[in-house]
Every structure is written in C-alpha cells, then in structure tokens.
Amino acid sequence: MPDIHWLTASLAFPDAEQALSEPNGLLAAGGDLTPERLIQAYRQGIFPWYEEGQPILWWSPDPRTVLYPEQINVSRSLRKSLNKHLFTITTDQAFDRVVNACSEKRQGAESGTWITREMKTAYKQLFEKGHAHSVEAWHEGKLVGGLYGVSTGRVFSGESMFSRKSDASKIALVYLCEHLTKKGYLLIDCQVHSSHLESLGAIEVPRKQYIELLRRYKSEWLEW
C-alpha cells in the first residue's frame, strides 16, 4: 500500500490535493462507510472505490470527468431509440435492484467488483436518507437498465450504470440529465474518464476546478 493517509474515527479527510498521482487520485484508506462519512467525502470531491478484501480506499483523481446535464450529447442513433419510446423510465422505484445489477455486470472480471456487500448496504442507507437515487429503464415490465448515484447540493455524483438491452442505460442517463436540469442541478460527477462517457458529452476538468465547483454548488438542498 502506498504511503497514504489512514482515516481514524474522525470524519475529517485530508485535502484532496494531497492525493497521489500514481495511482491517480488515491488519497486515503480505512474509516467506514457511514452515511455521515460518505456525505462528508462527496462534499469534498472524494469517493470510495475498492475491491473485496482491500481496506476502504478513498479517491480524488485529477483530472475529474464531469458532465453538464444540459450538454449531454444525444447521437442520431440514440435519438432514434428515444423516439421509439421502447422504455418506461422511473426514478427511485428499484434502487436495490439497480445497485445489484450494476454489481453483477462485473462478476467474473479480472479485477473483481468494487460494489461490495458493504458498499451495497452503505448506499442503501444513503437512499433511505434521501441522499442516493436511482433511475430505472423498464421494458415489458422487466428492469433492463439504469443507474444510481449520490446527490449533494446541485451536484449529482454518478456511481454506476448497467444495461441489459441496447441503449437502456443511455436513455436512463438522458432522462437523468433532463430531470436534473428541471430541478436546478448544475453538474454530474462522472469521476473517471471513459470513451463511453466522452461520447455522451462528458469532459475532463482539473481537480482544483472541480473542487471549486463543489464549493459553489454543494450548499443548497434540492428536491429530487
């Protein structure tokens, strides 16, 4: 384990700028996944990400991948799928099932799954307290796609998404962006870069810029 900060019973985190450059963004280890600590972490631009058998690892990568909800890129093919109205979209109707599906898609991968049993319990507690939310895509009564994340102020931190039918998770994300825009949210934190997210309009910003955006956007409590 690199020379990083080990958390204590205190909820305090080290400054995100102290995160390692290699592996990118590793800031601290240990602590717990109580709702209080998780909310404190998200409000400082820090999130947990670890595998079964590891200590809890806390990250704040640089750069940070974000998506402005009103700037989501809807491709021509995705627009065609939207116009077909293949899916019924709901929010907060099957949170546990969405989290479970997001974890199942990683089963069998070489690196294992980062959505551990402990993580599932922690985010369920956040959901019950109104801090975590899900978007579900249904087809013929079956859950075929969705996503979940954490709301802090005007920022929604996306945690994971899954799809069992073509474009289901993408359409869930489009709905999320429309929903967040209507409610007054200003930013989606996508955490780390992927070509998939980039194709949907996500961009990379310096961590320092992201932390500043958080400071500006985290103070308000918005209805979901």
Secondary structure as GFF3:
##gff-version 3
##sequence-region A 1 224
A	DSSP	beta_strand	5	7	.	.	.	ID=ss1
A	DSSP	three_ten_helix	16	18	.	.	.	ID=ss2
A	DSSP	beta_strand	26	30	.	.	.	ID=ss3
A	DSSP	alpha_helix	35	43	.	.	.	ID=ss4
A	DSSP	beta_strand	47	48	.	.	.	ID=ss5
A	DSSP	beta_strand	57	59	.	.	.	ID=ss6
A	DSSP	beta_strand	64	67	.	.	.	ID=ss7
A	DSSP	three_ten_helix	69	71	.	.	.	ID=ss8
A	DSSP	alpha_helix	76	84	.	.	.	ID=ss9
A	DSSP	beta_strand	88	91	.	.	.	ID=ss10
A	DSSP	alpha_helix	95	104	.	.	.	ID=ss11
A	DSSP	alpha_helix	117	128	.	.	.	ID=ss12
A	DSSP	beta_strand	132	139	.	.	.	ID=ss13
A	DSSP	beta_strand	142	152	.	.	.	ID=ss14
A	DSSP	beta_strand	155	163	.	.	.	ID=ss15
A	DSSP	alpha_helix	168	183	.	.	.	ID=ss16
A	DSSP	beta_strand	187	191	.	.	.	ID=ss17
A	DSSP	alpha_helix	195	199	.	.	.	ID=ss18
A	DSSP	beta_strand	203	205	.	.	.	ID=ss19
A	DSSP	alpha_helix	207	217	.	.	.	ID=ss20
###
